[in-house]
Amino acid sequence: MAKRRKKLGEMLVDRGVVTADGVTQALEYGMEHGKRIGESLIELELCDENVVAESLAEQFGWEFTNLDGHAVDKEALELIPSKMIEDYLVLPLGMVGDKLKIVMTDPLDLETLDLLHFRLNKQIIPTLSPVSKVKRFIDKFVNPEGDVLSQTMASIDQEAPEEEIGDTVDDEDADAPIIRLVNLIITEACHSRASDIHIEAMANRVRVRYRIDGVCHVRDDIPKSMQGAVITRFKIMAGIDIGEKRLPTDGRIKLIVAGSPIDFRVSCLPSYHGESIVLRILRPDSVNVGITALGFGDADYKVFSEIIKQPNGIFLVTGPTGSGKTTTLYAALQELNRPDMKIITAEDPVEYNFAGMNQCQVKEDIGLSFSTILRSMLRQAPNIILVGEIRDREVGDVAIQAALTGHLVFSTLHTNDAPSAITRLIDMGIKPFLVASAIQAIMAQRLVRVICSECKTEDKNPDIQTLKQLGFTDDELHGKTIFKGAGCQRCGDSGYRGRLGIFEMVVLSTEMRELAFKQAPTSEVRAAARRAGMKSLLEDGKDKILRGITTPEDLLRITQAEGLAID
């Protein structure tokens, strides 16, 4: 009887590097984000990447190769074409007899092993090393010109020891290494289409991550010795007090990147290992998409276009942070932004400026709240009002009164789906008859990643389990083709490029207004919405899978994270 291969989690628990609870946490995280346990343990910082790679090597009977300080064998690097090294993340170490010894990052990647054997006509001896170490080695020695950022960090780290770097940066010296490094991080993030830059202080390093298409990607680690100077540089650029390290601080940066003006909203947060900074990248073109580019199906597009042209009432867009609510509302306002229409907005903060709109910034510290701005703007005789978010009863009451007195009001609300927005408003303390009278429509939305058009290909072996979890039936899949992205240079080998919305549109029917008046539970309101023809978020996502827009895996990622379901 074959001996059972010990699981990675069990091995790490036996070695005392992680607890059983930590393994459970990593497994749950992996289920939510579609990652293996090793990746999850590293991302949750429960285990060092070297330890994970060592254990994986032991599990599969491979040798572990530590690339830290590994000598460069130029003759060995010439044994495999540089394109293959970069594409498949493999490193040749040299010949052992008539066999080629290489470094790989995944012991389950048998396809790459077979490919190397076939292309090089050599027997392969695989060894294992962490992904980040292999990438860094490739950037440094195989394609050094291709990664200026890593080169800059390496040169700073080698030239200046910790005590020389310190916490100060001379703002007048544009050629200072730290200034070059920070500028490179910002420029690279913008070119990578990132929406956020995360500079995160860890115990022995500073992690740099870019959020691209809603998913965080680890870019590199900044040596701990640079932490103070890098944080200080970002603070100087954002106009933040560099002496304040105990309290959260905020600022803004305005730059021209590749000829385009870009704003960065900067948030600095004290943490256990030092301050961490997040830069939200605000591109003017990212909200100038137009209604047709939001991702609506034909039926929802028709309803949306009719609703935003109503003379009065409230139109609510719901969803969590980062689900595209602001982009949707701005697209609607731009459609309506004409010389004969007066539009006033109350936002916290004002992220994008638009000609022809009166935009007001909420400033709670001086008493300029949403409700104060709302009451004042009603005396300005607007046709259309945008309230950034209905946060409490006071704001909700004023917004509803505005809708009932002849204004069209747009706003957002944090709820999981469209029907629950009704009960959420009533729970805030707003009178049920006002909710029933004022709301015209509610739309919930999420964002799914779009398959890259350059490497889009048929998925000949789609994961049946994933399709079942999404509720697909055999009849729905019959004769249909599932697509995926193979990964290419244009999409950064992710298989995705850009995002589109999935939507759940509810136009309040007479039955739903009666249920709101009676304070019926969300389940009854949702059932009534379904009877009125509402398509759920998940159903809209499934439709986009069958149309070849996104993948089952990406929709499942959203589904598991948010608990979306079909009634």
Disulfide bonds with the S-S distance in Angstrom:
none
